Amino acid sequence: MDDKITIEPLTQSDADGAYQVFETTIPAAFDQEGIGSLLDDIQDEITHKKAMIHTALQAKDNIEPSIFFLVAKMGEVIVGIISYGPVVRRFENVQMAG
């Protein structure tokens, strides 16, 4: 297996691999923070991220997307994903510490 990592824009053919990354990393992140028991929140986060990918890929056909994704690949396997775009305020009623 090629151990070289490449970074490239997300394409439609990358969507399933990106979804798999979310399904692996989001529960792991919740576990690491000690909140792995919040199963509904974990599923909501995965669903939200998948919807963001879907929206970004659809926008490329018509207009410039408001959010961009880059994928990290080892060979053809997606090993990471990052998004870039405006901050989305999903939790309007949450008070930020500061």
Secondary structure, DSSP 8 states (H G I E B T S, - for coil): ----EEEEE--GGGHHHHHHHHHHHHHHHHHHTT-TT-HHHHHHHHHHHHHHHHHHHHHHHHS--SSEEEEEEETTEEEEEEEESS-----TT-----
